[in-house]
Amino acid sequence: MAGKGYLLGIRVQPLAITMIAPAIAVAFYILWRSRAMKTEFYYSLAVCFWIIANSVWMLGEFYGHDARIPAALLFGCGLLVLTGYYIQ
């Protein structure tokens, strides 16, 4: 018998996958709108990296692929963006 978490994951998987594109689209829209404000732009860019990283990780979990390294690299890119902002 499958565990409750497994069954819940099966039910929400299509919805979660469907929400990837809108989440990324909204993040890039906010990035575009914030391009005139330096602080907001850097934070929005980092958020874009993090949303993509979470999407890659989630898809890896759903389809049984080890996506930890690509996701970690994307998370790292977001951190580098913010580090670069604070160093300048």
KOLLUM-110715 format. One record per residue: x, y, z of N, C-alpha, C, CB in turn; residue in one letter. Coordinates in pm, 1 decimal. Glycine has a CB too. Example, Ala and Ser with C-alpha at 12.3 -4.5 7.8 and 13.67 -1.06 7.14 Angstrom:
2
+----------+----------+----------+----------+----------+----------+----------+----------+----------+----------+----------+----------+------+
|     n.px |     n.py |     n.pz |    ca.px |    ca.py |    ca.pz |     c.px |     c.py |     c.pz |    cb.px |    cb.py |    cb.pz | rest |
+----------+----------+----------+----------+----------+----------+----------+----------+----------+----------+----------+----------+------+
|   1319.0 |   -569.0 |    780.0 |   1230.0 |   -450.0 |    780.0 |   1320.0 |   -330.0 |    780.0 |   1130.8 |   -447.3 |    904.6 |    A |
|   1285.0 |   -225.0 |    708.0 |   1367.0 |   -106.0 |    714.0 |   1290.0 |      3.0 |    787.0 |   1408.4 |    -59.8 |    572.5 |    S |
+----------+----------+----------+----------+----------+----------+----------+----------+----------+----------+----------+----------+------+
END
This chain:
88
+----------+----------+----------+----------+----------+----------+----------+----------+----------+----------+----------+----------+------+
|     n.px |     n.py |     n.pz |    ca.px |    ca.py |    ca.pz |     c.px |     c.py |     c.pz |    cb.px |    cb.py |    cb.pz | rest |
+----------+----------+----------+----------+----------+----------+----------+----------+----------+----------+----------+----------+------+
|     84.3 |   -118.1 |      0.0 |      0.0 |      0.0 |      0.0 |     88.8 |    124.3 |      0.0 |    -95.9 |     -0.1 |    122.2 |    M |
|     59.7 |    217.2 |    -88.6 |    138.6 |    339.3 |   -100.8 |    108.0 |    433.3 |     16.3 |    109.8 |    409.5 |   -235.9 |    A |
|    209.7 |    509.9 |     54.6 |    191.5 |    605.2 |    162.4 |    108.2 |    724.7 |    118.7 |    325.5 |    651.6 |    213.7 |    G |
|     53.6 |    795.0 |    216.8 |    -31.6 |    910.1 |    189.6 |     42.8 |   1018.5 |    111.4 |    -85.0 |    967.4 |    320.2 |    K |
|    168.8 |   1042.4 |    146.1 |    247.9 |   1143.9 |     76.5 |    268.8 |   1110.0 |    -70.3 |    382.1 |   1160.7 |    144.3 |    G |
|    288.2 |    982.2 |    -97.5 |    306.2 |    936.7 |   -235.8 |    180.2 |    964.2 |   -317.4 |    340.9 |    785.9 |   -239.7 |    Y |
|     65.3 |    929.8 |   -261.8 |    -60.3 |    950.5 |   -334.2 |    -88.2 |   1098.7 |   -355.6 |   -176.5 |    886.0 |   -258.6 |    L |
|    -60.1 |   1180.7 |   -256.4 |    -77.8 |   1324.4 |   -271.4 |     13.7 |   1377.7 |   -380.2 |    -50.9 |   1396.4 |   -138.9 |    L |
|    138.0 |   1327.9 |   -383.8 |    232.7 |   1370.6 |   -487.1 |    186.0 |   1335.9 |   -626.4 |    367.2 |   1308.7 |   -462.9 |    G |
|    124.3 |   1221.4 |   -643.7 |     73.4 |   1180.1 |   -774.6 |    -39.2 |   1272.8 |   -818.7 |     23.9 |   1033.8 |   -770.5 |    I |
|   -123.8 |   1312.5 |   -727.6 |   -237.8 |   1398.2 |   -762.7 |   -195.7 |   1540.4 |   -797.7 |   -337.0 |   1401.9 |   -648.1 |    R |
|    -96.0 |   1594.1 |   -731.8 |    -58.4 |   1733.4 |   -755.2 |     50.0 |   1748.4 |   -861.1 |    -11.8 |   1795.9 |   -626.5 |    V |
|    107.6 |   1639.1 |   -904.2 |    217.2 |   1646.7 |  -1001.4 |    178.2 |   1720.6 |  -1129.4 |    264.5 |   1507.2 |  -1036.4 |    Q |
|     65.8 |   1690.1 |  -1194.1 |     31.3 |   1764.3 |  -1316.9 |     10.3 |   1913.5 |  -1291.1 |    -95.1 |   1705.5 |  -1379.7 |    P |
|    -53.0 |   1947.0 |  -1179.7 |    -73.9 |   2087.8 |  -1146.4 |     59.3 |   2157.9 |  -1121.7 |   -164.6 |   2101.0 |  -1023.1 |    L |
|    147.9 |   2092.5 |  -1049.3 |    279.1 |   2151.6 |  -1020.5 |    357.4 |   2175.9 |  -1149.0 |    359.6 |   2060.6 |   -926.2 |    A |
|    354.5 |   2080.2 |  -1238.7 |    426.3 |   2096.2 |  -1365.6 |    364.0 |   2208.1 |  -1448.8 |    425.9 |   1963.9 |  -1445.5 |    I |
|    231.6 |   2216.1 |  -1447.8 |    161.4 |   2321.1 |  -1522.3 |    196.6 |   2460.1 |  -1470.2 |     10.5 |   2299.7 |  -1514.3 |    T |
|    224.3 |   2471.4 |  -1341.7 |    251.6 |   2603.1 |  -1282.3 |    395.0 |   2651.3 |  -1301.4 |    220.9 |   2599.3 |  -1135.9 |    M |
|    482.1 |   2569.2 |  -1357.7 |    620.9 |   2611.2 |  -1378.9 |    627.6 |   2730.9 |  -1474.3 |    704.5 |   2494.2 |  -1434.6 |    I |
|    566.5 |   2718.0 |  -1590.8 |    575.1 |   2825.6 |  -1691.3 |    516.7 |   2957.3 |  -1641.4 |    503.2 |   2783.7 |  -1818.6 |    A |
|    397.0 |   2958.6 |  -1579.9 |    347.0 |   3086.4 |  -1529.1 |    435.2 |   3147.7 |  -1420.2 |    208.0 |   3068.1 |  -1475.6 |    P |
|    490.7 |   3063.5 |  -1333.1 |    576.8 |   3115.1 |  -1226.2 |    701.5 |   3181.0 |  -1284.6 |    616.9 |   3001.9 |  -1129.4 |    A |
|    762.0 |   3115.7 |  -1382.4 |    881.0 |   3172.3 |  -1446.4 |    844.4 |   3297.7 |  -1524.3 |    947.3 |   3068.9 |  -1539.6 |    I |
|    730.6 |   3295.1 |  -1593.1 |    687.0 |   3411.5 |  -1670.2 |    664.4 |   3532.7 |  -1580.3 |    558.9 |   3379.1 |  -1747.0 |    A |
|    599.4 |   3512.7 |  -1467.4 |    575.1 |   3623.9 |  -1374.4 |    707.0 |   3674.5 |  -1317.3 |    480.4 |   3580.1 |  -1259.8 |    V |
|    797.9 |   3584.1 |  -1285.0 |    927.7 |   3625.9 |  -1231.0 |   1003.4 |   3711.3 |  -1332.0 |   1011.9 |   3503.4 |  -1191.9 |    A |
|   1002.1 |   3670.9 |  -1458.8 |   1070.8 |   3750.3 |  -1560.2 |    997.5 |   3880.7 |  -1590.9 |   1086.6 |   3669.2 |  -1687.4 |    F |
|    866.0 |   3880.9 |  -1578.9 |    789.8 |   4005.5 |  -1594.9 |    828.9 |   4105.1 |  -1485.7 |    636.8 |   3977.5 |  -1590.3 |    Y |
|    836.0 |   4056.2 |  -1362.5 |    877.7 |   4143.6 |  -1251.7 |   1021.2 |   4190.1 |  -1272.7 |    864.5 |   4070.3 |  -1115.6 |    I |
|   1106.8 |   4100.7 |  -1320.0 |   1245.0 |   4138.8 |  -1350.4 |   1247.7 |   4251.2 |  -1453.1 |   1324.9 |   4017.5 |  -1402.2 |    L |
|   1168.7 |   4237.8 |  -1559.1 |   1163.8 |   4339.4 |  -1664.4 |   1112.3 |   4472.4 |  -1609.4 |   1074.8 |   4292.0 |  -1780.7 |    W |
|   1008.8 |   4465.8 |  -1526.3 |    950.9 |   4588.6 |  -1470.0 |   1046.1 |   4656.8 |  -1371.9 |    818.8 |   4557.1 |  -1399.9 |    R |
|   1134.8 |   4580.8 |  -1310.5 |   1223.9 |   4638.3 |  -1209.0 |   1359.2 |   4678.5 |  -1265.4 |   1243.9 |   4539.9 |  -1096.5 |    S |
|   1375.3 |   4674.7 |  -1395.8 |   1507.1 |   4698.9 |  -1455.3 |   1560.7 |   4839.3 |  -1429.6 |   1500.7 |   4675.0 |  -1603.3 |    R |
|   1474.7 |   4935.1 |  -1400.9 |   1520.0 |   5072.7 |  -1376.2 |   1572.2 |   5091.8 |  -1233.5 |   1405.9 |   5170.7 |  -1402.5 |    A |
|   1531.2 |   5005.3 |  -1142.4 |   1574.0 |   5016.5 |  -1002.3 |   1677.7 |   4908.1 |   -975.1 |   1451.9 |   5003.5 |   -903.6 |    M |
|   1800.7 |   4950.5 |   -953.3 |   1911.9 |   4857.0 |   -942.9 |   1890.1 |   4750.0 |   -836.4 |   2038.3 |   4932.2 |   -913.4 |    K |
|   1852.0 |   4788.8 |   -716.7 |   1833.5 |   4692.6 |   -607.9 |   1725.6 |   4591.7 |   -642.9 |   1797.8 |   4764.7 |   -477.5 |    T |
|   1610.8 |   4641.2 |   -687.3 |   1499.4 |   4552.3 |   -722.2 |   1537.3 |   4459.0 |   -835.8 |   1375.7 |   4633.7 |   -761.0 |    E |
|   1614.6 |   4509.9 |   -931.5 |   1655.5 |   4428.4 |  -1045.9 |   1740.0 |   4309.6 |  -1001.7 |   1733.4 |   4513.2 |  -1146.5 |    F |
|   1838.6 |   4334.3 |   -917.1 |   1925.8 |   4225.7 |   -872.2 |   1848.8 |   4120.8 |   -791.6 |   2040.5 |   4281.9 |   -788.2 |    Y |
|   1761.7 |   4166.1 |   -703.5 |   1681.9 |   4071.1 |   -626.6 |   1588.3 |   3991.6 |   -717.3 |   1601.4 |   4144.3 |   -519.1 |    Y |
|   1528.0 |   4058.3 |   -814.5 |   1438.6 |   3989.3 |   -907.7 |   1515.0 |   3888.6 |   -993.0 |   1366.9 |   4090.4 |   -997.7 |    S |
|   1636.0 |   3922.6 |  -1032.3 |   1717.5 |   3829.3 |  -1110.0 |   1751.6 |   3705.6 |  -1026.8 |   1846.5 |   3898.2 |  -1158.9 |    L |
|   1786.8 |   3727.7 |   -901.1 |   1815.3 |   3615.0 |   -812.0 |   1691.7 |   3526.9 |   -795.1 |   1863.7 |   3665.5 |   -674.7 |    A |
|   1575.7 |   3588.6 |   -780.6 |   1451.3 |   3512.6 |   -766.1 |   1424.0 |   3430.8 |   -892.2 |   1332.6 |   3607.3 |   -736.9 |    V |
|   1451.8 |   3486.3 |  -1009.4 |   1434.7 |   3410.6 |  -1134.5 |   1521.1 |   3284.3 |  -1132.8 |   1471.1 |   3498.7 |  -1257.2 |    C |
|   1646.9 |   3299.3 |  -1093.6 |   1735.0 |   3182.1 |  -1084.2 |   1678.3 |   3079.5 |   -985.8 |   1877.2 |   3224.7 |  -1040.5 |    F |
|   1628.5 |   3126.4 |   -871.7 |   1580.6 |   3035.2 |   -768.3 |   1452.8 |   2964.0 |   -811.2 |   1556.8 |   3111.0 |   -638.2 |    W |
|   1364.6 |   3033.3 |   -881.6 |   1242.0 |   2967.9 |   -928.9 |   1276.1 |   2861.6 |  -1032.1 |   1143.9 |   3071.2 |   -988.8 |    I |
|   1368.8 |   2892.2 |  -1121.4 |   1411.5 |   2793.6 |  -1220.5 |   1478.6 |   2675.2 |  -1150.8 |   1508.0 |   2857.8 |  -1323.6 |    I |
|   1560.6 |   2703.2 |  -1050.2 |   1626.9 |   2596.0 |   -974.9 |   1523.6 |   2505.4 |   -907.4 |   1722.8 |   2655.5 |   -869.0 |    A |
|   1424.3 |   2565.8 |   -844.9 |   1319.4 |   2485.3 |   -780.9 |   1243.6 |   2402.2 |   -883.4 |   1221.7 |   2575.4 |   -704.4 |    N |
|   1220.3 |   2458.4 |  -1000.7 |   1150.3 |   2385.4 |  -1106.7 |   1231.9 |   2266.0 |  -1153.9 |   1120.0 |   2478.1 |  -1224.7 |    S |
|   1361.6 |   2287.4 |  -1173.0 |   1449.8 |   2178.7 |  -1216.4 |   1452.3 |   2068.3 |  -1110.1 |   1593.8 |   2231.9 |  -1243.4 |    V |
|   1464.4 |   2107.2 |   -985.8 |   1468.3 |   2011.1 |   -876.6 |   1337.3 |   1931.0 |   -869.7 |   1494.2 |   2083.3 |   -743.1 |    W |
|   1225.0 |   2003.0 |   -879.6 |   1094.4 |   1938.7 |   -873.1 |   1076.9 |   1838.9 |   -987.4 |    983.1 |   2043.9 |   -877.1 |    M |
|   1112.5 |   1879.0 |  -1108.7 |   1100.4 |   1788.1 |  -1222.7 |   1189.4 |   1666.2 |  -1205.8 |   1135.3 |   1860.3 |  -1352.5 |    L |
|   1307.9 |   1687.1 |  -1152.0 |   1396.5 |   1574.7 |  -1124.2 |   1334.4 |   1477.0 |  -1025.4 |   1529.3 |   1624.7 |  -1070.8 |    G |
|   1271.2 |   1530.9 |   -921.6 |   1204.6 |   1445.4 |   -822.7 |   1088.0 |   1369.9 |   -885.4 |   1155.1 |   1529.2 |   -703.8 |    E |
|   1010.8 |   1438.4 |   -967.6 |    893.5 |   1375.0 |  -1028.6 |    931.2 |   1263.5 |  -1124.7 |    810.7 |   1478.4 |  -1101.4 |    F |
|   1037.5 |   1283.9 |  -1199.5 |   1072.7 |   1188.2 |  -1304.2 |   1189.9 |   1097.2 |  -1267.8 |   1105.0 |   1262.0 |  -1430.0 |    Y |
|   1233.6 |   1102.7 |  -1142.9 |   1335.2 |   1010.7 |  -1095.6 |   1475.8 |   1038.0 |  -1146.1 |   1297.3 |    875.0 |  -1133.0 |    G |
|   1504.3 |   1162.5 |  -1181.8 |   1638.7 |   1200.0 |  -1225.8 |   1707.9 |   1275.7 |  -1112.4 |   1633.5 |   1287.1 |  -1356.2 |    H |
|   1837.4 |   1262.6 |  -1105.4 |   1912.7 |   1335.9 |  -1003.8 |   1942.1 |   1475.6 |  -1058.2 |   2045.5 |   1260.8 |   -965.5 |    D |
|   1862.6 |   1571.5 |  -1016.2 |   1876.4 |   1708.7 |  -1064.6 |   1938.6 |   1799.4 |   -959.2 |   1740.9 |   1763.6 |  -1106.6 |    A |
|   2002.9 |   1739.5 |   -859.5 |   2059.3 |   1821.2 |   -751.7 |   2169.9 |   1913.2 |   -800.1 |   2112.3 |   1732.4 |   -641.8 |    R |
|   2256.8 |   1864.3 |   -887.6 |   2369.1 |   1947.7 |   -931.9 |   2321.2 |   2065.0 |  -1017.5 |   2470.1 |   1863.2 |  -1010.9 |    I |
|   2237.3 |   2042.7 |  -1119.9 |   2189.3 |   2159.1 |  -1195.2 |   2110.7 |   2256.7 |  -1107.6 |   2102.3 |   2113.6 |  -1311.2 |    P |
|   2029.3 |   2204.4 |  -1016.8 |   1952.4 |   2292.6 |   -928.5 |   2046.2 |   2371.2 |   -837.2 |   1851.5 |   2211.1 |   -844.3 |    A |
|   2147.4 |   2304.5 |   -783.0 |   2242.8 |   2372.9 |   -695.1 |   2319.1 |   2481.4 |   -770.8 |   2341.5 |   2272.0 |   -634.1 |    A |
|   2353.2 |   2453.8 |   -895.9 |   2422.2 |   2555.6 |   -976.6 |   2333.1 |   2677.9 |   -998.3 |   2464.9 |   2496.6 |  -1112.8 |    L |
|   2206.1 |   2654.9 |  -1023.3 |   2114.2 |   2767.0 |  -1041.7 |   2093.7 |   2844.9 |   -911.5 |   1979.6 |   2716.7 |  -1094.1 |    L |
|   2081.0 |   2773.6 |   -799.4 |   2073.4 |   2841.7 |   -669.9 |   2199.5 |   2924.4 |   -647.7 |   2054.5 |   2739.6 |   -554.7 |    F |
|   2314.0 |   2866.3 |   -681.3 |   2441.5 |   2937.4 |   -667.6 |   2447.9 |   3061.5 |   -753.6 |   2556.0 |   2846.4 |   -702.7 |    G |
|   2393.2 |   3054.9 |   -873.4 |   2389.9 |   3173.1 |   -960.6 |   2309.7 |   3285.3 |   -895.1 |   2329.1 |   3137.5 |  -1098.7 |    C |
|   2198.0 |   3250.0 |   -833.1 |   2119.0 |   3350.6 |   -761.7 |   2198.3 |   3413.0 |   -648.0 |   1990.7 |   3288.7 |   -707.4 |    G |
|   2271.2 |   3329.9 |   -575.1 |   2354.4 |   3382.8 |   -467.0 |   2466.8 |   3470.6 |   -520.7 |   2412.7 |   3268.6 |   -384.5 |    L |
|   2525.7 |   3430.7 |   -632.7 |   2631.4 |   3512.2 |   -694.0 |   2579.3 |   3648.0 |   -739.4 |   2692.5 |   3438.4 |   -812.7 |    L |
|   2458.6 |   3650.6 |   -791.5 |   2397.8 |   3777.8 |   -833.4 |   2388.7 |   3871.4 |   -713.5 |   2256.4 |   3754.6 |   -895.5 |    V |
|   2337.6 |   3821.5 |   -602.4 |   2324.3 |   3907.0 |   -484.0 |   2459.5 |   3942.0 |   -423.7 |   2237.6 |   3838.8 |   -379.2 |    L |
|   2552.3 |   3848.0 |   -425.8 |   2686.6 |   3877.3 |   -376.1 |   2750.5 |   3985.6 |   -459.5 |   2773.9 |   3751.6 |   -376.7 |    T |
|   2735.8 |   3974.0 |   -590.6 |   2790.0 |   4076.5 |   -680.7 |   2729.0 |   4212.9 |   -653.6 |   2766.0 |   4037.4 |   -826.0 |    G |
|   2600.4 |   4215.4 |   -626.2 |   2533.9 |   4342.5 |   -596.1 |   2590.2 |   4405.1 |   -468.1 |   2381.7 |   4321.3 |   -582.4 |    Y |
|   2608.2 |   4322.9 |   -365.5 |   2656.5 |   4377.7 |   -238.1 |   2804.6 |   4412.5 |   -240.7 |   2630.5 |   4279.3 |   -126.8 |    Y |
|   2881.6 |   4349.8 |   -327.6 |   3024.9 |   4380.2 |   -336.8 |   3049.8 |   4512.9 |   -408.7 |   3098.5 |   4266.9 |   -409.6 |    I |
|   2965.8 |   4544.9 |   -507.3 |   2992.0 |   4667.2 |   -584.2 |   2976.6 |   4792.0 |   -502.3 |   2900.8 |   4674.8 |   -702.2 |    Q |
+----------+----------+----------+----------+----------+----------+----------+----------+----------+----------+----------+----------+------+
END
